[in-house]
Amino acid sequence: FSRDERIDLLVNSATSAASDRNIGYYRLPFVCPNSSSAKPVHLSVAEIINGDRFWQSDYRLAFLKDEPCLRICDRVMHQRSIEKSVEIIKDDYIAHWVVDGIPASTTFINDDGVSGPKKYYIPGFSLGYEQDGDAYINNHVMIVIRFHKESDDPEKYSIVGVEVYPKSVKEAVCPGATRGYEHFKLDPHQEEQLVPFTYSIYWREDPDLEHKDRWKMYIDPSTIDENGNIIQASSKNTAIHWVSLINSFVVLSFVSIIVAFVLMTTFRSNLASESASEFGQVAQSSFTPPVFLNLLSILTGSGIQFIFTLLGSGLLSFVFFRNTFGQQTTIFSAVIAVLIIGGFFAGFSSIQLFKLFSTSSGELNLKKTIIISSLSGSALITLSLIVVVIANALVFDSDSPRSFKFGTFMCLFLIYVVLQIPISVIGGIISKNFNLLTKLLVKKMPDFVSSSVPLKKASNKPLPASSSRNYPFYLKLPFSLLILGICPCSIVFIESRFLYVALLVERASTSYFMYGFIISAAILLLVVMVEIGIIATYLRLLNVGSQVNWQWWTFLTCSFSIWIYLVPLSIYHLIFKMKLLDSGSPVLYMVYTTILNTVVSIACGSLALWSATMFVYAVVYSAGTKED
């Protein structure tokens, strides 16, 4: 920037840790309405979906030009507006402004100089405060903009910080640094009140803070106490993350030992005996088409897409976006891009599964390929979108920028029509003429296993019989769900607390290291689900005489086993952790967490089914080769 250059101050929204209901800035009942010259800012797709609604403001900023006192408007507030304003202030709402891409912030000074930087920023500033049951409105702001001289051009400057000091002033004056002034109290019993709004602007040089380092001044709001002092919460949270990670490794090791025993027992029996083992005989009769194969293929494809999105976006956030302040839109754009690319893998995997369990190769024509692959890449997300639209319609709040508006819906609709569906179809068409599973397993087979031996889908040998009433208790539905879900739930239990707070309530920006822990926990969860799929299918086929629809049993059991733990966990966080005060936020919270829990469960079930399928496929191939 150069001297006297016009600088835009953009207003966005007001948020509160006590509510999931965000309010558009110009929807607040006590701010100056925008003039005809203040226009909405054109936003990216990610910003629209994220609920950002940036507007130009009537605050006039000229670079390096101090303004000790400016009056922006006098707002006449009627009784209903006063009552609503009191409620907003008592809920501790904070306003969000942006100048040159960085948030206007509240400044804190660390007293001891040991636990953190001397000065640090928290995005946003208070709209008012409560004292002795009364609400006081902050109708004056002192804006201090920190700038830095560019080394290559002394006449050019960059903005490195925007500090806002809000004050409550009864008279239409700018108090400056004085303290002996009367504060403006909102009286909900009056029919109307006239509120004067003023502001002052000061430009101050910061020679030590360069433009590339300006985001380092911002810290996580959860790391300060009520007095503004830095606490060691981050180190405590880090220790909790490490304990969770160690616990996950212990769980993984336990499950891995069981899987290793199953694999060693099965394959050693197959290769050591003259005839296939008992499980080998059972497995050879297991490749029968399940009912509703189309639906099963679509669901598993959707699950694979979510796994790709979770791992891809998480790794991108951890590696490239180490400071999430100011990069939320970039991260969200990356998630959308990864989700769209994941449609390719959804279409590819769904067609692979359909081909594997279909009765004949001619059953899969081009039309069916297009239908299955397109639905696998878009059906689950479309259903989630419909549920979100309905939920927002039930608790619709026109003041909130996060209300799901028609324009946002059309934006998402165009994304899926133009990008998501074609990419999914491309993946399905490529998969139609490619047998991935056979190629992978043949390469992993020992040298003495001939790749020319055909897969045997049936066996004439007698199979073990078992009455449904004689199932082991751990195979009966209630017990199997509870037993199989313990290990996955123990992995996600601790991390879910941080995930819900960071991604749903959004009361704090997420530190980059937390992405690393969440991704680590997600990877361990997926590995455990791979192993649980093998264990569950092995026990099922070994103890049940009929192998019909074992694919559905594996998918549904592994999906619901973690779902029945995640839903109560979400309710627990809602009741004891979130502290949402308004009536609409709990509804939206339960809708969003239910969608998230369902998608995670489908992803886990999909991975478990694929691991079980590869296991059974390998056993059949091994048994068939030994017989020949």
N, C-alpha and C positions, 0 to 999 in steps of 0.2 A: 504494500500500500504506500501511497504518497500523502503528503500533508494536505489536509482539508478534503480528502476523498470521502465520498459518501459511503457509509457502512450500514448494511441492513441488519436490523435486529429482528429475528424471526421468533414468533411465539408458537408453541406447540400444544401442550396440554397440562393438566394438573393431575397428580397421582398421590395416592396415600397407601401406606403400608397396612392400614386397617381395612382396606377395601380393594377389590379387584376391578372396581368401576372407575375408569379414567374419564376425566371431563375435558372436553375441548376448551382451550383457553378463552375463546370468545363466547363460549357458552356459560362461563362463570357469571353469576348475577351481579357481581360487584366490580367488574373491570370496565374500563372505557371501551365502548363499542368501536369497531374498526371503521375508519373513514373510507370514502370511495376510492382513495388512492392506495389503500392496503389491499393487496390481492393475494389469493392463495398461491402457494409455490408448487410448481410442477414436481411431482414425486415419481420415484422409481416404483416398479412393481413390488419390490420387497418393502419399501416404506409404506405403501398403501395397505398391504396385507398386515404389516406390523402395527397398523393403527396410527401412524404418524399423520398429522394434519398441520403442516407448517403454513403459517400465514405471515405476510409482511405486517409490520407494526407501524404505529405513528411516533415511535421513539426516534428522534433525529440524532444520529451520530455522525460527526465529521472528524476525520482522523486528526489527532493531536489538538483538538479544540475543546477546551474545558467549558462546561456549562454549569455554573454553580446552582442555578435554580430555573427549572422550566415547568410549566403547568400544562398537563396533557388534556385534562377535562374535569368537569364537575358532574358526578353521577348521582342522579336522583334515584334512591332506592325505596320501593314501596314495601309494605309490611311483609308480603309473601317472599319477596326477594331477600329481605333482611333475615327472615327465619331460615331460609335456605342457606344464606351466607354463614350464619351462626353454626349451622350443622356442618358445613364444609370446613370451617376453621377448627371446630372442635374435633374433627376427624383427622387433623394434622395434614391437610393437603399441601403439597408443594408445587410451585409453578416451574415449568421448564421452558427456558428460552435458549436460543442458539445465536452465536455471533461468530462468523467466519468458521463455521463447522465445529466449534467447541461449545459445550454447554455453559450457560451462565450459572455460577456456582456459589455455594456458601463457603466461606473461608474459615478454617480452624487453625489454631496455633497450638502446637504440641509444647507442653510446659517443661518436661524433663529433658528433651533433646536426645533421648537414648532410644526410645522404642520406634522412632520414625522421623520423617522430615520435620523441620521446624514449622513449615506452612504446608497445608494440603487442602484440596478442594473436594467437596461433595456436590455432585450435580443437583441443580434446583435450589430454590429458596422458599422460605415459608410465606404463606399468604396471610398469616395472622397468628395469634396465640390466645390461649385461654388462661384466665387468671381469676381465681375466686368464683368460678362458675360463669363469668362473663367472657364474651368473645371480643377481641380487639383486632381490627383490620389493619394490615400493613398497606397504607395508601401512599407511602413515599418510598422510593428506592434510590439509593446512591450507588451508581454504577462506576466501578473502577476497572479500567481496561489496561492490562499490562501488555507492553509492546517491547520488541527487541529489534535493534538496528542490524540490518544485514551487513555482513562483513565485506561482501563484494561491492556493495553500493550503499554508501552512507545515507543517501536520500531515500532509500527504500526501507520499509519497516514491516514487521510481521506481528500479528497478535498472538500472544502466548498464554493469556489468561483473562478471564472475565469474572470479576468478583461483584456480587450483588449484596448490598447491605440494606435489607428492608426495615422500615420503621413505621410506627403508627403515630400519626400526627393529627391532632384535632383541628388545628387551623390550617389554612391554605398557605403554609410557609414551608421552606426547606430548612430543616434543623441543623444541617451540617454536622459538626462534631459535638454540638451542645447536647446536654442531657436534661436540662430543666424545661421540658415542654410536656404538655398534656397529651395523653394518648386518646385515640378515637375508639370509643366503645360503641358496638352495635347494640341497639335496643329493640328487640323484637316486639315490644309493646307499642312502639310508635307507628303511626300510619305511614310515615315516610321520613327519610333522612337524606341530607345532601352530603355526599362524600367527595372532597377535593382530592385529586390525584396529581402528584408532582414527582419530579425526578431531577437528579443532578448527575453529571458525567465528568469523570476525571481520567486523564491519561497519564500513566506512570511507566517509566522505563524499567525493564528488568534486564540488566546486562548479562546476568549469569544463566538465564534460561533461554535456550535456542528453540526455534520453531519445531525442529524434529523431536525435541524432548518435552514438548508442552503437555503431552498426555501423562507423563510420569507424576504430575502433581495430583492426579485424581486417585482416590483410594476407594476401597469397598466400604459402603456405609456401615456394614455389620462389624467393622473393626474399630468403631469408636463407641464410647459410653455416652450416657445422657449429658455429660458435661463437656463433650467434644474432645476428650482425651483418647489417644490411641491405646487400645488394649491389645492383649496378646491373643485375641480370638482367632486370628489367622493361623498362628502356630498350633493352637488347640485344635482347630478344624483340620489342619494338616495331620496331626497325630491321629485324629479319628479316621481320616482317610487311610492312613497307613495300617491301622488296626483292621479296618474293613478289608483292605487288600490282602493282608496276611490271612485273615479268616477265609477269604475267597480261595486262596491257594490251598489252605487246609482242606476245604470242601472238595476242591478239584482233585486233590491228591487221593482223597478217600474214594471218590467216584471212579477215578482212573484205575485204581487197584482192582475194583470190581470188574470194570470193563476188560482189563488185561487178563483177569482170570477167565472171563467168559470167552474171549478170543482164543486164548491158549487152549482151553478145554475143547472148544468146538473144532478148531482147525487141526489140532493134534489128533483128535479122534478121527477126523475125516481122512487124514493122510496116513494114519498108522493102521487102520483096519482094512480088511479086504472089501468090505462094503461100507457104504456111507454110514455115518453115525445117525443116531436117532434124530437129532436136530437137523442133520443134512437131509434126511428123508422128508421131514416136515417142511423144510424150506423149499424143497423142489416142487411142492404142491402149492406154494404160496403165491405164485405169480398169476393169480386170477384177477380179472378186472373187478374193482370194487363198484358198488352202486354209486351213481352220481359222480362218475369219474371226471366229467367236465367241471363240476363245482370244486372238487378236490384239487384239480390242476390249477384253477383260478386262485383259490385261497393260498396254495403253496407258493404260487408265483408272486402274489402280493406280499407274502411274508419275506421272500427273498429280496424283494425290492426294498422293504423297510430295513432289512439287515444291511444292505449295501448303503442306504441313505444314512443310517446311524453311524456306521463305521467311517464312511467317507467324509461326512460333514464333521464328525467329531475329530478325526485326524487333521482335517484342514484347519479347524478352529484351534487345535492345540499347537500345530506347527507354524501356521502363518499369522494367526491373530492372537498374539500373546497378551496384548492389552485390549480388552474388549470395549473400553470406553471409546465412543465415537465410531466403533466398527460394527455395531449391532446390525446395521443395514447390510453391510458387506457380508457378514456371517449369514444373515438370512437369505441373501441372494445366492450364496454358495450352497446353502441347504436346498433351495428350490432347484438349482442346477443339478445337484447330485441326485435329487429325487426324480427329476425328469430322465437323467441318464439311467437311473435304476430301473426305469421302465423296460429298457432293453433286456436286462437280466430277468425281469419278471416274465416277459414273453418267452424268453429262451428256456427258462427252467420249467415253466408250465407245459410247454410242448414236449419237453424231454420226459416229464413225468407221464403225460398222456400217452406217449408212444410206448413207454416202458410197460404200462399195464393194460393197454388196449389189446383186443383179441386179434386184430389183423392190421397190417400196415396200410391197407386200403381204406380203413375207417377214418383216417386223418386226411381230409382233402384241404385244398387251399382255403375254401370258405370257412371251414371249422377252425383252421389254423388262425385266420384273421380274427375270428370272434373270440376264441379262447385267449389269444395273446393280448388283444386290445383290452379285454375285460380284466385280465390279471394285472395289467399295468395301471388301470384307472378305476376299477369297480370299488375297491375298498376305500380309496380316497374320496371318490364321489359320494359314497354313502356317508362317510364322515362329514363331508362338506354339507350335505343335506341336513344331518343332525345338528350341526353347528348353526345353520341358518334357522332351523325351527327353534332351537334353544334361544337364540338371540331375538327371535320374534316374540317369544313368550316374555322375556325380560327386557324388551327393547327400551333403550334410553337414547333419545336423539341427541342428548348433550354429550354422550361419550364418543370419542373418536374411534373406539374399538367396537362400536356397534357394527354388526355385519351388514353393510349397506349393499344396495343393488350393484353399484359400480364395482365394488370389490368382488362380488360374486361373478360378474361378467368377466372381470380380469382373470380370475382363476379358471373360468370356463374356457376362455380362449387359449389359455396356456395348455390345457389338456387336449383340446380339440386340435390345435395347431402343432403341438410338440409331443405331448405325452403319448397319445394313441399311435401316431406314426412310428415313434421309436419302439414302442412295445411290439407293433406288428412286424417291424424289421427283425427284432430279436426272435419272434416266433417263426418267421419264414426261414431264417438261417438255421434255427434249431430243427426244422422239419427234415432237413437233409443231413443232419449231423448227429451221430450217436456218441455223446460225450461219456456216458457212464461206462460203456463197453471199452472205449479207448483208455480211460483212466485205469480201470481194473486190470485189463490185459497187461498194461505196462507194469503194474505192481505185482503181477503173479510171478511165482518162482520160475526158473528157467525150464524146469521139466514139465510145466503146464503149457500145453500146445494152444496157441491162439486160434487154431482152426476148429477146436472143439465147439460145437454149437451149444447154446444155452438150453438146458432141459427145463421145460416149464411144468412138467408133470412127472410123477413116478408111479410105477405099478406096485411098489412095495407097500405093505400094510402100514398104516399110520397109527400112532397111539391115540386112544380115545379117552375122552374125559367128559363127564357130565358137568353141566354148568353148575349144578349144586355142589360138586366136589372141587370147584376151583379153590386154590389157596386163597386165604383171606386177602392177601395183598393184591390179588387180581380183581377183586370185586370193586365196583366203581367208587364208592365213597372212600374206601381205604386206599385204593390206587392213586386217587387224586391227592389225598393228603400226604401220602408217602413220597410220591414223585415230586411234589411241589416244595418240600422242605429245603432241599439243597439249593434250587434256584432262588428261592425267597431269601435264604440266608445271605446270598451274595448281593442282592439288590436292596436289602432292608435299610442299611445305613446310608447308601448313596442316594436312595430315593428321597430322603429328607432334604438334601442339598438340591436335588434335581427339581423337586416341586417348588421350592422357594425361588430358585434362580430362573426357571423357565415359565412358571405359571403366575406366581404373584408378582415377580419382577420388582421386588423391593430393593434389590441390589444387583449390580452388575457382576457377572461371573468372572472370577479370576481364572487366568489361563491354566494354572496348575490343576484346577478342578476338572477341566476337560480331560486332562491326562488320567486322573483317577476314574472318572466316569467311563472313559473308553476302555481302560484296563478292566474295570468291573464288567463292562459289556462283553468284552472278548472272553473273559473267564465264564460269564454266563452262557455264551454261545457254545463254548467248548463243553461245559457241563451238560447242556441240552443235547449235544451230539452224543455224548456218552449215555445219557438217560434214555434217549431214543433206542440205542442198541440194547441196553439192559431190559427196558420195558418190552420190546418186541421179542427178545430172546425168551423171556419168561412167559410171555403170552403164547407164542407158537409152541413152546416146549410142553406147556401144561394144558393146552386146549386142542381138542381133536379137530375142530373145524377152523380152517384158516381164512374163511370168507370174510372180506371187509376188514382184515387186520390193519390195512392202511388207514382206514377211518379211525379205528380204535387207537392207533399210535398217535395220529394227528390230534384227535380231540382230547385224549387223555393228557398228553404233554402240554396242550394249549390250556385246558381248563385247570390243570394242576397248579400252574403259576398264576392264572387269573383269579382263582379263589383266594389267593393270598394277597394279591395286589389291590383288589377292591377294598377289603377291610383296612389295608394299610393306608389307602387314600382317605378313607373316612376318618381314620385315626388322626392323620395330619390336618384334616379339615377342622376337627373338633378341638384338638389340643395344641396345634402348632400355628395354624394360619391366622386365627383371630380376625376373621372377616365379619364386619359388623352389619353391612347392609343386606337386604333380602335377596338381591339379584346375584351377588358374587358367589354364594355357595352353590346356586343352581348351575352357573357357568363352570365353576370349579369341578363339580361332579361330572358334568357333561364332558369337559376336556380331559379329565383324568380317566374317565371310563373309556373314551376313545383311545387314549394313550395306552391304557392297560390292555385293551382288546387288541390293538395293533401289535404290541409287544408279545402278547400271548400267541397270536397267529404266527408271528415270526419265529417264536420258539418252537411251536408245533411243526412248522414247515421244515425247520432245520432238523428236528428230531426225526421226522418222516424220511427226509433224504438220507440221513445217516443210517437209519434202520434199513432203508431200501438198499443202500450200498452194502451193508453188512449181509443181508439175506442174499443179495446178488452174488457176493463173493463166496458165501457158503455153498450156494447152488453150483457155481462154476467149479469150485474145488471138489465137491462131491461128484459132479458129473464127469469131471476129468479123471478122477480116481477110478470110477466104474469102468471107463473105457480103457 
